[in-house]
Amino acid sequence: MSDRPDSQQPPSHRHREIEWLRTHAAELRPHVGEWVVLEGEEIIAHGADAQEVVAEARRRGIKMPYVFYVEPGEPGIAKLGL
């Protein structure tokens, strides 16, 4: 356990991606039913086949893609399968 207070803990490796997901549901609506790779605040690749999406991200230089599935939900609401 660290001696540092929680406010001084380093941010999560994927803090930017998680925050973007929390605040940008509207941008994900067109991707319902798709796999998406997010790097920082940019959608790198998306599509129906997870392997192809990851392969595209790697071709673009992403070594460890942050990939997730955008689940269908209520109309107008994008749910994430993280």
Steps between C-alpha positions, in 0.01 A plus 500: 500500500624846412562781749366752250143627530263385222517843336870440429461152352602478134204500260382175346683399184173546309364799692457710184310225319274428797420869544430538126261203510319649799446834328456415129211255469363694201816432297457128562140475375607434140713210629231305688559132425866559414840447659687827550864582572552826687843656549493808718203693368504361146311208351775312317297215348151351514303216343310176548808276528711551814808337347490729197451807721800406717709422190419844353599669826830312503566597137456858617767450769286424806679218687236444770162608359224605738217306338137476606161406361222759477187315607153580368273651761216741537448726196743789516719343770825320427600240760857378520612145563824574680 
